[in-house]
């Protein structure tokens, strides 16, 4: 599921990356590799951290 958000540089998309964990920079590395974006770990339900990738939406 990809969510669109409006940013200063145009439309950005946010997508969870469940195939990675939030240890040792793996979230950011996978996001850069797959989407050329920025990965962030956010605490989700039950205190578990989830990787979200923010990237420029493709037109």
Buried (B, 14 or more C-beta within 10 A) or exposed (E): EEEEEEEEEEEBBBBBBEEBBBEEEBBBEBBBEBBEBBBBBEEEEEEEEBBBBBBBBEE
